[in-house]
Amino acid sequence: MRAAVVAYLDQLFSLSGRKALVTGGSSGIGRAIARALARAGASVVVVARREAELKETVDELTGLGGTATWVSGDLGSREGVRAAAEAAVEALGGEPDIVVNSAGINLRPPLSDLTDEVWDRTMAVNLEAPFLLGQRFGPGMAERGFGRIIHVTSQQAHRAFVQSGAYGVSKGALESLARSQAEAWSPYGVTVNTLVPGFVMTPLNERLSADPDRVADLAARTLVGRNGLPEDFEGAAVFLASPASAYVTGQAVFVDGGFSVH
Ligand SMILES: NC(=O)c1ccc[n+]([C@@H]2O[C@H](COP(=O)([O-])OP(=O)(O)OC[C@H]3O[C@@H](n4cnc5c(N)ncnc54)[C@H](OP(=O)(O)O)[C@@H]3O)[C@@H](O)[C@H]2O)c1
């Protein structure tokens, strides 16, 4: 029976033979997703700027028995995204079957102080990079008849929260982009979905995480009674990357301990 269970789970969720590109794969939620995809059998390339964190991540993934490489690139400009995409294809030894957009920034100035520069930088990393990677890889996935695109958005795509400013706008638009991409490519075997975190204890939230009262308040707003951890995204990411999610597309999947429904 054990062998039959393993074979069934393998058929549903195995990523063996798949190639995955994970932006922001060197930290927080992206790193947990990269680890999960590698452990489920995908060959993974992680893309971010800082080399030390990238190397450390690849060491961790290969230490777990996975296949992983890294590309250092700045996704804050169109040229940077294009160069990173080509370097990732070279590192993977072919086009990715799975693209995860987890790289993101939250600069948080109050709206009255929000400059053009902050707006442009936020849109470039959080929205334009996922758009450009979709344009680069989506049509090829559709031609090959299989693809999985997973964006990481935010509960701030759905509500204003601690100065959502440009950040919330970029994440709301990213959810719309996911629906447009799903409309374009899902008839050809490509699903496009978003993972929606609530409050997750990662370097992105260092300032907020340092305030124990604030952390406790946020935990109390969930239904589970605690804030998120990067590893909470592992199962949902494997599902959305796997054959099992073939009929799930254009969806926002909330991984937030019930934060959004409380
Ligand atoms: N943590 C939360 O509570 C929370 C809540 C809602 C949504 N999210 C979303 O979840 C995603 C992951 O967040 P996280 O909390 O895991 O953040 P994190 O730990 O700060 O990780 C962000 C990642 O993005 C990379 N990155 C940032 N700017 C980049 C750029 N210009 N070019 C290339 N890579 C870049 C970072 O690497 P380098 O700095 O080395 O480039 C890092 O790998 C983000 O999209 C975020 O908006 C997080």
The ligand as an SDF file (V2000), in Angstrom:
LIG
                    3D

 48 52  0  0  0  0  0  0  0  0999 V2000
    6.6370   39.2180    4.5720 N   0  0  0  0  0  0  0  0  0  0  0  0
    5.3670   39.5680    4.4820 C   0  0  0  0  0  0  0  0  0  0  0  0
    4.6660   39.7890    5.4830 O   0  0  0  0  0  0  0  0  0  0  0  0
    4.7100   39.7020    3.1480 C   0  0  0  0  0  0  0  0  0  0  0  0
    3.3590   40.0170    3.1540 C   0  0  0  0  0  0  0  0  0  0  0  0
    2.7030   40.1450    1.9450 C   0  0  0  0  0  0  0  0  0  0  0  0
    3.3930   39.9660    0.7700 C   0  0  0  0  0  0  0  0  0  0  0  0
    4.7240   39.6710    0.7860 N   0  0  0  0  0  0  0  0  0  0  0  0
    5.3800   39.5010   -0.5040 C   0  0  0  0  0  0  0  0  0  0  0  0
    6.0850   38.2990   -0.5160 O   0  0  0  0  0  0  0  0  0  0  0  0
    7.2110   38.4080   -1.3750 C   0  0  0  0  0  0  0  0  0  0  0  0
    8.4400   37.9510   -0.6300 C   0  0  0  0  0  0  0  0  0  0  0  0
    8.6050   38.7830    0.4960 O   0  0  0  0  0  0  0  0  0  0  0  0
    9.5390   38.3760    1.7270 P   0  0  0  0  0  0  0  0  0  0  0  0
    8.8300   38.8100    2.9360 O   0  0  0  0  0  0  0  0  0  0  0  0
    9.9790   36.9860    1.5510 O   0  0  0  0  0  0  0  0  0  0  0  0
   10.7320   39.4250    1.4730 O   0  0  0  0  0  0  0  0  0  0  0  0
   12.3170   39.3310    1.6650 P   0  0  0  0  0  0  0  0  0  0  0  0
   12.6730   38.3140    2.6910 O   0  0  0  0  0  0  0  0  0  0  0  0
   12.7370   40.7490    1.8510 O   0  0  0  0  0  0  0  0  0  0  0  0
   12.8070   38.8050    0.2340 O   0  0  0  0  0  0  0  0  0  0  0  0
   12.7340   39.6150   -0.8970 C   0  0  0  0  0  0  0  0  0  0  0  0
   13.5290   38.9640   -2.0040 C   0  0  0  0  0  0  0  0  0  0  0  0
   13.4260   39.7740   -3.1850 O   0  0  0  0  0  0  0  0  0  0  0  0
   14.7280   40.0490   -3.6810 C   0  0  0  0  0  0  0  0  0  0  0  0
   14.7140   41.3520   -4.3440 N   0  0  0  0  0  0  0  0  0  0  0  0
   14.3010   42.5400   -3.8390 C   0  0  0  0  0  0  0  0  0  0  0  0
   14.5110   43.5300   -4.7300 N   0  0  0  0  0  0  0  0  0  0  0  0
   15.0590   42.9470   -5.8370 C   0  0  0  0  0  0  0  0  0  0  0  0
   15.5190   43.4360   -7.0860 C   0  0  0  0  0  0  0  0  0  0  0  0
   15.4930   44.7420   -7.3920 N   0  0  0  0  0  0  0  0  0  0  0  0
   16.0300   42.5610   -7.9790 N   0  0  0  0  0  0  0  0  0  0  0  0
   16.1010   41.2330   -7.6900 C   0  0  0  0  0  0  0  0  0  0  0  0
   15.6830   40.7130   -6.5200 N   0  0  0  0  0  0  0  0  0  0  0  0
   15.1730   41.5660   -5.6030 C   0  0  0  0  0  0  0  0  0  0  0  0
   15.6140   40.0220   -2.4210 C   0  0  0  0  0  0  0  0  0  0  0  0
   16.9840   39.7740   -2.7070 O   0  0  0  0  0  0  0  0  0  0  0  0
   18.0680   40.9580   -2.9100 P   0  0  0  0  0  0  0  0  0  0  0  0
   17.7370   42.0260   -1.9080 O   0  0  0  0  0  0  0  0  0  0  0  0
   19.3890   40.3120   -2.7140 O   0  0  0  0  0  0  0  0  0  0  0  0
   17.8860   41.4250   -4.3260 O   0  0  0  0  0  0  0  0  0  0  0  0
   15.0050   38.8310   -1.6890 C   0  0  0  0  0  0  0  0  0  0  0  0
   15.4970   37.6340   -2.2330 O   0  0  0  0  0  0  0  0  0  0  0  0
    7.2810   39.8760   -1.8110 C   0  0  0  0  0  0  0  0  0  0  0  0
    6.7440   39.9930   -3.1050 O   0  0  0  0  0  0  0  0  0  0  0  0
    6.4140   40.5780   -0.7880 C   0  0  0  0  0  0  0  0  0  0  0  0
    5.8380   41.7390   -1.3170 O   0  0  0  0  0  0  0  0  0  0  0  0
    5.3910   39.5340    1.9450 C   0  0  0  0  0  0  0  0  0  0  0  0
  1  2  1  0
  2  3  2  0
  2  4  1  0
  4  5  1  0
  4 48  2  0
  5  6  2  0
  6  7  1  0
  7  8  2  0
  8  9  1  0
  8 48  1  0
  9 10  1  0
  9 46  1  0
 10 11  1  0
 11 12  1  0
 11 44  1  0
 12 13  1  0
 13 14  1  0
 14 15  2  0
 14 16  1  0
 14 17  1  0
 17 18  1  0
 18 19  2  0
 18 20  1  0
 18 21  1  0
 21 22  1  0
 22 23  1  0
 23 24  1  0
 23 42  1  0
 24 25  1  0
 25 26  1  0
 25 36  1  0
 26 27  1  0
 26 35  1  0
 27 28  2  0
 28 29  1  0
 29 30  1  0
 29 35  2  0
 30 31  1  0
 30 32  2  0
 32 33  1  0
 33 34  2  0
 34 35  1  0
 36 37  1  0
 36 42  1  0
 37 38  1  0
 38 39  2  0
 38 40  1  0
 38 41  1  0
 42 43  1  0
 44 45  1  0
 44 46  1  0
 46 47  1  0
M  CHG  2   8   1  16  -1
M  END
$$$$
